[in-house]
Amino acid sequence: MKPSAEELKLRFQAVFGQHVIVNDDSHLHVGHAGAGGGGHYSVEIISEKFLGLRTLQRHRLVYDVVSEMMPHEIHALSINAKVPE
């Protein structure tokens, strides 16, 4: 069963702080081959935890938070991980 955007937001906020936006984009991918019922999400996170990290390192931190949900509950995750300005 795919998680709600709110469930994911709370999970990410527990790790990265308050600035987290999660969108459920699953409706855009209906019938997508290989999805198997897993959700498609986009996430924007602004966190000091990303300071000094390259994009790949930031993405790995984000994926670590939901690793047990992939690929069945979450099929795809589009990540925008930024540091505070």
PyRosetta script that sets phi, psi and omega in degrees:
from pyrosetta import init, pose_from_sequence

init()
pose = pose_from_sequence("MKPSAEELKLRFQAVFGQHVIVNDDSHLHVGHAGAGGGGHYSVEIISEKFLGLRTLQRHRLVYDVVSEMMPHEIHALSINAKVPE")
pose.set_psi(1, 131.2)
pose.set_omega(1, -176.9)
pose.set_phi(2, -77.7)
pose.set_psi(2, 142.6)
pose.set_omega(2, 179.4)
pose.set_phi(3, -74.4)
pose.set_psi(3, 157.4)
pose.set_omega(3, 175.3)
pose.set_phi(4, -79.1)
pose.set_psi(4, 160.6)
pose.set_omega(4, 176.8)
pose.set_phi(5, -60.2)
pose.set_psi(5, -36.5)
pose.set_omega(5, 179.8)
pose.set_phi(6, -66.2)
pose.set_psi(6, -40.3)
pose.set_omega(6, 176.7)
pose.set_phi(7, -60.0)
pose.set_psi(7, -45.1)
pose.set_omega(7, 179.6)
pose.set_phi(8, -65.7)
pose.set_psi(8, -40.9)
pose.set_omega(8, 179.1)
pose.set_phi(9, -58.0)
pose.set_psi(9, -46.7)
pose.set_omega(9, 179.9)
pose.set_phi(10, -62.7)
pose.set_psi(10, -39.7)
pose.set_omega(10, 179.3)
pose.set_phi(11, -64.0)
pose.set_psi(11, -45.6)
pose.set_omega(11, 179.6)
pose.set_phi(12, -68.3)
pose.set_psi(12, -38.3)
pose.set_omega(12, 179.0)
pose.set_phi(13, -63.0)
pose.set_psi(13, -34.7)
pose.set_omega(13, 179.6)
pose.set_phi(14, -62.1)
pose.set_psi(14, -26.6)
pose.set_omega(14, -178.1)
pose.set_phi(15, -99.9)
pose.set_psi(15, -42.3)
pose.set_omega(15, -169.6)
pose.set_phi(16, -107.8)
pose.set_psi(16, -8.3)
pose.set_omega(16, -178.4)
pose.set_phi(17, 104.8)
pose.set_psi(17, -169.9)
pose.set_omega(17, -168.3)
pose.set_phi(18, -76.5)
pose.set_psi(18, -29.2)
pose.set_omega(18, -174.7)
pose.set_phi(19, -83.5)
pose.set_psi(19, 88.6)
pose.set_omega(19, 178.6)
pose.set_phi(20, -137.8)
pose.set_psi(20, 129.7)
pose.set_omega(20, 174.5)
pose.set_phi(21, -124.1)
pose.set_psi(21, 125.8)
pose.set_omega(21, 178.3)
pose.set_phi(22, -123.0)
pose.set_psi(22, 130.0)
pose.set_omega(22, 175.5)
pose.set_phi(23, -117.6)
pose.set_psi(23, 134.8)
pose.set_omega(23, 174.5)
pose.set_phi(24, -88.6)
pose.set_psi(24, 108.8)
pose.set_omega(24, -177.8)
pose.set_phi(25, -100.7)
pose.set_psi(25, 15.7)
pose.set_omega(25, -174.2)
pose.set_phi(26, -57.9)
pose.set_psi(26, -36.4)
pose.set_omega(26, -178.3)
pose.set_phi(27, -61.8)
pose.set_psi(27, -21.7)
pose.set_omega(27, 179.1)
pose.set_phi(28, -80.5)
pose.set_psi(28, -10.3)
pose.set_omega(28, -172.9)
pose.set_phi(29, -124.2)
pose.set_psi(29, 23.9)
pose.set_omega(29, 179.5)
pose.set_phi(30, -59.5)
pose.set_psi(30, 130.5)
pose.set_omega(30, -179.7)
pose.set_phi(31, 82.7)
pose.set_psi(31, 4.4)
pose.set_omega(31, -180.0)
pose.set_phi(32, -61.2)
pose.set_psi(32, 126.6)
pose.set_omega(32, -178.9)
pose.set_phi(33, -60.2)
pose.set_psi(33, 131.2)
pose.set_omega(33, 175.4)
pose.set_phi(34, 84.4)
pose.set_psi(34, -1.6)
pose.set_omega(34, -177.8)
pose.set_phi(35, -69.0)
pose.set_psi(35, -34.9)
pose.set_omega(35, 175.8)
pose.set_phi(36, 57.6)
pose.set_psi(36, 28.0)
pose.set_omega(36, 178.8)
pose.set_phi(37, 88.7)
pose.set_psi(37, -6.9)
pose.set_omega(37, 178.2)
pose.set_phi(38, -71.9)
pose.set_psi(38, 150.3)
pose.set_omega(38, -177.4)
pose.set_phi(39, -82.6)
pose.set_psi(39, 157.4)
pose.set_omega(39, 174.0)
pose.set_phi(40, -111.0)
pose.set_psi(40, 125.5)
pose.set_omega(40, -175.8)
pose.set_phi(41, -132.7)
pose.set_psi(41, 152.9)
pose.set_omega(41, 168.5)
pose.set_phi(42, -121.7)
pose.set_psi(42, 141.9)
pose.set_omega(42, -176.9)
pose.set_phi(43, -135.8)
pose.set_psi(43, 137.2)
pose.set_omega(43, 172.2)
pose.set_phi(44, -118.6)
pose.set_psi(44, 125.3)
pose.set_omega(44, 179.8)
pose.set_phi(45, -129.7)
pose.set_psi(45, 129.6)
pose.set_omega(45, 173.1)
pose.set_phi(46, -116.1)
pose.set_psi(46, 117.7)
pose.set_omega(46, -174.5)
pose.set_phi(47, -150.6)
pose.set_psi(47, 144.7)
pose.set_omega(47, 174.0)
pose.set_phi(48, -67.0)
pose.set_psi(48, -18.3)
pose.set_omega(48, 178.3)
pose.set_phi(49, -64.6)
pose.set_psi(49, -15.1)
pose.set_omega(49, 179.8)
pose.set_phi(50, -91.9)
pose.set_psi(50, -5.0)
pose.set_omega(50, -178.6)
pose.set_phi(51, -57.2)
pose.set_psi(51, 130.7)
pose.set_omega(51, 177.1)
pose.set_phi(52, 78.5)
pose.set_psi(52, 2.0)
pose.set_omega(52, -178.7)
pose.set_phi(53, -103.5)
pose.set_psi(53, 145.4)
pose.set_omega(53, 174.5)
pose.set_phi(54, -78.3)
pose.set_psi(54, 167.3)
pose.set_omega(54, -176.9)
pose.set_phi(55, -54.1)
pose.set_psi(55, -47.9)
pose.set_omega(55, -178.8)
pose.set_phi(56, -60.5)
pose.set_psi(56, -41.0)
pose.set_omega(56, 178.7)
pose.set_phi(57, -65.1)
pose.set_psi(57, -39.3)
pose.set_omega(57, 177.6)
pose.set_phi(58, -62.5)
pose.set_psi(58, -46.4)
pose.set_omega(58, -179.1)
pose.set_phi(59, -62.9)
pose.set_psi(59, -38.9)
pose.set_omega(59, 178.0)
pose.set_phi(60, -61.2)
pose.set_psi(60, -40.7)
pose.set_omega(60, 177.5)
pose.set_phi(61, -61.5)
pose.set_psi(61, -41.3)
pose.set_omega(61, 179.5)
pose.set_phi(62, -66.4)
pose.set_psi(62, -47.8)
pose.set_omega(62, 179.4)
pose.set_phi(63, -60.4)
pose.set_psi(63, -34.3)
pose.set_omega(63, 179.7)
pose.set_phi(64, -58.9)
pose.set_psi(64, -32.1)
pose.set_omega(64, -178.0)
pose.set_phi(65, -68.3)
pose.set_psi(65, -28.6)
pose.set_omega(65, -176.4)
pose.set_phi(66, -122.5)
pose.set_psi(66, 19.0)
pose.set_omega(66, -172.9)
pose.set_phi(67, -57.2)
pose.set_psi(67, -35.7)
pose.set_omega(67, -178.1)
pose.set_phi(68, -73.9)
pose.set_psi(68, -12.5)
pose.set_omega(68, 179.2)
pose.set_phi(69, -91.1)
pose.set_psi(69, -11.5)
pose.set_omega(69, -176.4)
pose.set_phi(70, -98.4)
pose.set_psi(70, 138.5)
pose.set_omega(70, 3.6)
pose.set_phi(71, -100.5)
pose.set_psi(71, 7.6)
pose.set_omega(71, -171.7)
pose.set_phi(72, -83.1)
pose.set_psi(72, -50.6)
pose.set_omega(72, 179.9)
pose.set_phi(73, -83.2)
pose.set_psi(73, -34.8)
pose.set_omega(73, 174.8)
pose.set_phi(74, -118.1)
pose.set_psi(74, 116.7)
pose.set_omega(74, 178.7)
pose.set_phi(75, -87.8)
pose.set_psi(75, -37.5)
pose.set_omega(75, -176.9)
pose.set_phi(76, -146.1)
pose.set_psi(76, 142.2)
pose.set_omega(76, -179.9)
pose.set_phi(77, -136.9)
pose.set_psi(77, 115.0)
pose.set_omega(77, 176.6)
pose.set_phi(78, -95.0)
pose.set_psi(78, 124.1)
pose.set_omega(78, -170.7)
pose.set_phi(79, -116.1)
pose.set_psi(79, 132.0)
pose.set_omega(79, 170.1)
pose.set_phi(80, -123.2)
pose.set_psi(80, 98.9)
pose.set_omega(80, -175.5)
pose.set_phi(81, -110.7)
pose.set_psi(81, 115.4)
pose.set_omega(81, -174.6)
pose.set_phi(82, -126.6)
pose.set_psi(82, 162.0)
pose.set_omega(82, 173.7)
pose.set_phi(83, -97.1)
pose.set_psi(83, 154.7)
pose.set_omega(83, 177.0)
pose.set_phi(84, -62.3)
pose.set_psi(84, 147.2)
pose.set_omega(84, 178.8)
pose.set_phi(85, -85.4)
pose.dump_pdb("model.pdb")
